[in-house]
Amino acid sequence: MSWETVIGLEIHVQLKTKSKIFSGSAVDFGQDPNTNASAIDLAMPGTLPVVNAEAMRMATRFGLAIDATINQKSVFERKNYFYPDLPKGYQTTQLAEPIVGPGIVTIQLENGTSKDVRIHHAHLEEDAGKSLHEDFHGMSGIDLNRAGTPLIEIVSEPDMRTPEEAIAFLRQIHAIITYLDISDGEMSQGSMRCDANVSVRPMGQEELGTRTELKNINSFRFVERAINVEVERQIDLIEDGGKVVQETRLYDADKNETRSMRSKEVANDYRYFPCPDLLPVVLSDEFVQAERESLPELPVAKQARFVNEHGLSAYDASVLTQNRETADYFETAAKTCGDSKLAANWVTVELAALLNKNDLGISDCPISAENLGQMIQRIKDGSISGKIAKTVFEAMWNGEGSADEIIEAKGLKQVSDSGAIEAMVDEVLAANSQQVDNYRNAAPDKQPKMLGFFVGQVMKISKGQANPGEVNRILKEKL
């Protein structure tokens, strides 16, 4: 039987405020346990929450960026459940009247197609604390530094059909929140976490299958792996005569498997009711309009501009605009060298490979955009070949200087003088008379492949510095 996968994501984004959503405590990452927790965060009797206006502003900006309905009246509610790192016994969140209503996020896929993923809503809430198990023998420690950190939870419709689409959607959300500067999006630090709702159904069936929720996945790679593993588990289970049960599952990256955590709760289990300590929040028309007018150029608009202005493919444009720093880096390199497509290739292939290998972000890149652009200029003006450029690029990465300094110091300048190349070609042809006869007697469709032998010999003599275009031209003339 053919199966169709159905995926919806719930993405928790920590907002980049200076203080928590209902208290004045700082939200700095990496502080000693419980040093950023006030009486309000600890739920001491007699304390009252006050809404952080900056969190409301950031949530509004996100809603405007995805062209969503902004609910100018939103209500905070209590979601009641017990967990050791939730000292109040409830989480203050939004359910019936969230700040952001339905919207759309457009994703770009590797095959060049695009797809709209519907957003059901996005709501504001407070984060819980953190239970620590590793450093305690037979006990758990509770760190409440994170308790009360403002979150926006973004809930998609079940519109994705492959892990590739889910990753593209997750990356697009990451791009939007970082462009807006409402979150740093650091998944490794928990600033962005993802729950994946996964189900399968026979191909062509309208009714959705029973879903499971994969909880708190903290990297793009693990989201993809977790979905693949869970889809395979569900299909095997059904085909063996079993039934998928609605539950929350944990993805174990070390074992590459999902494990049951608990049965999946429904809204009634949490006994939601409006928080009596917080009034409804009402946003004025002027506030919303001011935020709309202050939005930066967003990823989708930048992608379209990169396609139209720079002549890039839709996929390359989507890769380059996944974060604002990469987009800015590319544009600077392209402006310096005057060749957008060549700049895009170097940024998305060679540079991206080295950044990934060294686990660096573009902001930590040892090669400036201007220096990369200058190196690409040397390819364009014939000073170096594309092959030699890789040597220059590696030396630039290692801090050996600018492209021009490295080319000069290592004697890498490409030989483009036709007289010098002609002498090399004559030497190669004289030393390989049998291959010359074979070439001249071969069928025309065989000759291009045979030409490669002579090109290789000339490049060997020139130590890779002969201009390949000139080598090919002169060889063809003489042969």
C-alpha positions, 0 to 999 in steps of 0.5 A: 500500500502507498502511504501519505505522510501528514505533518504539522509543526508547533514551533516555540520561539523565545523572544529577544526581550530584556526581561521576562513576560510577566516579571522584571527578571533578566533572560540572559542565557547561561547564568548560574541556576536560579539567579534570574528568578524573582518572587513572581517567577517562583510563584510566591503568594501575593505576587502579581504579573505585569505584561511585557509590552515589548513581547506584545510588540514582537508578537505583533511584528511576527503576525504582520510578517506572515500577513496574519490576522492581528487580534487587537484584543487578546486574552491570557489564560491558565493552562493547569498541569503539574510539573516540578519546573512549573512552580505555579502549577499552571502556565500562563498562555493564550488559547481562545483569543491569541494575539496572532490569527491565521496567516501564510508562510511560503516555502521554497523546495529544492526542485524549484517549486514553492508551497504555501503552509497555513498558520493556524495561529500564534500565541504568547506564553511563558516558558517553564523552568528546566529539570536537570538530571545529569549532575545529581545522583538519584535526584533532579535539580530545578533551574527556574532561570528560564521560567517566565521567558516570553515565548511565541508558539507558532502552530501550523496547519497539517499542510506538509507532506514530507520531511523536506517540506517540514525543514523548509518551513522550519528554516523559513520561520527561523529566517523570519524571526531573525530578520525581524530581530525578535529572536536569535533563533539559536536552537542549540540554546533552546531559543527555538524548539520544535514539536512535530505532529506526524501521521500517515494515511493511505494515499488518496484518503481524505481523513487524517490518520491518528497523530503522534507528537514528537516533543522538543526537537532542537536541531533541523537535522534531528527534526528530519531524522525524527519524522523519518523514523516516526513515519517508518514506525507508524507504517510498520505498525499499521501494516503489521495489524496494529494501531497508532495511538495518540501520544507524545513521543521523545526522539532519541538521537543516539539510538535514532528512534522515538519512544513513548513519553505519555498519552496525548492530552487534549485541551479539556485535560488542562482546564483552561480558564482566563487568568484572573490576574491579567486583563485582556490586552488591547492594541490600538490601530495606530500601534499596529500600523506603526509596526506594519510600517517599520517592518524590514525587507523580509525573506520572501521579498528578498528572495524575489528581489534576488531572482529579479535583480541578481538573476538567481534561481529561486532555490539559490535565492531561498538558500541565500536569504535564510538569514540576514547576515548571509544575504548581506554577505552575498550582496556585498561580494556580488557588488564587489565582483560584479557577478551575482551568479558567480558570487552566489556559487562561491557563497552557497558551495565553497564558503558554506562547506567550510563554515559547516566543517568548522561549525561556524556561522557567517558572522564568524567567517574569517573571509570578508565579503569584500575579500571574497568579491575581490578573489572572484574578480581575479577569476573573471579577469583571467588572473587565476582559474577556478581551480587555482581560486580554490587554493587562494580561497583556502589560503584566505581562510587560513589568514594568509592575506588578501587574494592579490597578496596570496596570488603574488606570494605563491606565484599563482597568476594564471598564464594567459599569454597565447605565445607561452601557451602555444609553446607548451601545446607544441611540446605536448603534441610533439611528445604524443604523436600517436595520440595526435594521429588517433585524435585526427582519425577519430569520429567528430563525436569522439574528439571532445573526450580525447581532447581532454588528454592533451589539455591535461598534459598542458596543464601538467606542464604549466603546473595548473596555471595555463588559462584553460580557455586559451589551452582549449582554443590553441589545441583545437586549432593545432589539432 
